[in-house]
Amino acid sequence: MRYDLKYASKENFTGKRMYPNNTQRTYLVKEAAFALKKVAIELEAKHLGILVWDAYRPFRTTVKFWRLIHDERYVANPAKGSGHNRGIAIDMTLFDLSTGELLEMPTGFDNFSDTAHHDFKLLDAKKITNRLLLKDIMEKYGFKSFETEWWHYSWPNDRNYEILNTSFKSLKK
C-alpha cells in the first residue's frame, strides 16, 4: 500500500494544502482497516497495489470544502458529517506492483464531472475494466461505492461512528 495524500499537497480541487504537509499516513476505523488489508492481499496476488489518496478527514476540513462547493454529489454537507470524518471512507486507486504505474481509470482524483460516475460508459474498455475491478473487490470485502466518485468507498453503517475533528498528530497516539 502506498500513500499520496492529495490534501497534504496542493494537488486537489482547492489548489491549497488542507492537511499539514508532513502528513504521510491516514486513518480508518479498525473494521474498515482489516477489510482493506484483505483487499490488499487479494490484489497483491494479481500484482496490484492500493494507492491511498485520502481516508480520515477532520470535520473542520469538510466545513471548508462545503464553503467552496455546495454539491452533495461531490462534497459532504457538514450538517450530516462525512464518512471521511468518521474514519470509514477511503479515496483510492490501483497501481501495478511491478512497474509502480497507476492503472488507467476514468479520471484523476477530485474530478467533479459525469466521467467520474460509476455508470459513465463513454470510456475505453480498459478504464471501465479497471474501475469495475476496484469496485468489485471493494464491495466483496464489505465497502460501499459512491455513485459519483469511482475512487470513493465507505464502510457501512456510518451513523455508528462518531464524527471526529481530531488532528492527524493526535491520531498517531
N, C-alpha and C positions, 0 to 999 in steps of 0.2 A: 504494500500500500504506500502510495506517495501522497504528498500534500502540496497544493498550490493554492493557498487560501487567498482567494481573489479580493476579499475585503480587507486584507492586511496589505494590499497594494492599491494602486490606482486603476488596475485593470478590471473595472466593474462599471455598472451603469451610472454611478455617481461621478466617476472620474476622480474620486477622492479616497484616501486611505480611511477606512471606517474602523479598523482594529489597529492596535499597536503594531508597528512594523516588525517587531520581533516575535509576533505570534506565529508559531510554527506548527502547532497541533490544535486540534479542536476536541469536542466532547460529544458523546452520545450517551443516553441512559444505558444501563447495563444490558437490558434485554435487547435493545437495538444493536449495541456493540457486539454482543455474542452472535446475533443473526448475521451481522455484516462480516464477521470473521468467517462464518460458514460460506457466505457468498464468495469471499476472497479465496478460500480453499478450493471451491469448485472452479472458479475462474482460473486459478493457477494451473489446474490440470489441463486447461485449454490454452495455456501460455499467455494468459491475460492478467492484468492487474487493475486495481482501482486507483484512480486519481481523485482525491477529495478536494473540492472547491470550497465547501462550507458545510458546517453542521451546526453546533450550538451557536446561537447569536444572542447577545444581550438584548433585553427588551428595549433599552434606550436606542439601539440601532434600528430596530423595527419602527420606532416612532419617527426617526429621521427619514427612513425610506418612505414612510407614508406621507410625510410632508412634501416629498418630491413627486410621488406617483400615487394618486388615489384610484387605483385599479386593482381590485382583489383578484383578478386573474394572474397578477404578477407580483403583487406586494401585499403582505398580510395587514389587515386592519388591526391596529393596536387595541381596539376595543375588545377584540377576541384573543389577542396574542397569536403567536405562530408556533408551528411545530419546532422551528429553529429555537425559539425562546424556551422551549421545554426540553431541548436536547434530544428530540426524537426525529428530526428531519435532517436529511443529508443531500447536498448537491454534489454530483459526481459524474465522472465519465470513465471510460476504459482505455487502457493502453496495452500495447504489445510488449510482453516481458523481454523478448529477445532484442527488440530494437529501441524500446523506450518511446516509440511513436504513439501518439493518440490515435484511436480508431476514428474513422470518419463518422461523424454524427451530423444530424440535420443542420445544426447551428453551433455557434460557440455559446459560452456561458452568458447569462443575463440578456438573451435575445428576446425581446418582448414583441414577437410577431407570430403570425399563424404558423410559420415554418417550424417553430419550436414545439407546436402542439403534437401530442401523440397520434392524433388522427390525420395529420397532414400527409398527403400521399404524393405530391408532386416533387419527388426526390428520386435520386438514382437508387437502384436496388441495394447497393452496399450500405448506404446510410439508413435505409429502412431496416435492413437485416441487423445492423449493429444496434439501432435503437430498440428493436424488438428483443434482441439478446439481453440487453441490460434490463429491460422491463420484465422479461420472463424470469430471469434469475432473481431479481429483487423481490418479485411477487412470490416466487417459490418459497422464499425464506421469511415471508410474512409482511414485507413492506408494501405500502400502497403508493401507486404512481399519482402524479399530479397532472391533470389533463393538459395544461397549458405550458408545462416545462418538462421536456423529456429527461432532464438531468436531476429532477427533484423527486425524492422518495421520503415517505414518512412511516414511522412505526405507528400501528393503530392505537385507538383509544386515547387520543391526545389530551382529552379533558381529565384523564387520570394522572397527568403530570403537571407539576407546578410551573408557572411562568417564572423564569429567572432573569435577573438583571445583574448577574454576578460577573466580575471581571475574569478574563482568561487566567490571569495570575492566581486568583483565588481558587480556580478550578484545579490547578496543579496540586493543591494541598490535599 
